[in-house]
Amino acid sequence: MGNSLIKNKSTRLRFSLYAIIANFVLGIIGCVFGFDLVALGTFLSMANAPLYIYILGRSYRGASKPEEKIDEPSI
């Protein structure tokens, strides 16, 4: 329990935390300066798409796992 989330070795977790913090800060700035929140939300969703693709890709295909070769059944 002594490990901080920021100091965690998981790259996906760190990227996710940084993105959440950046989104929160940009949202507050957008509200304070009166930006169009629909445009701001569209920007944030487009900016976060690569992060989500990275997380999904790493979740389904791990970085350190070699690709498994499946032997074809012999007839």
Secondary structure, DSSP 8 states (H G I E B T S, - for coil): ----STT-S-HHHHHHHHHHHHHHHHHHHHHHHT--HHHHHHHHHHHHHHHHHHHHHHHHS-SS-----------
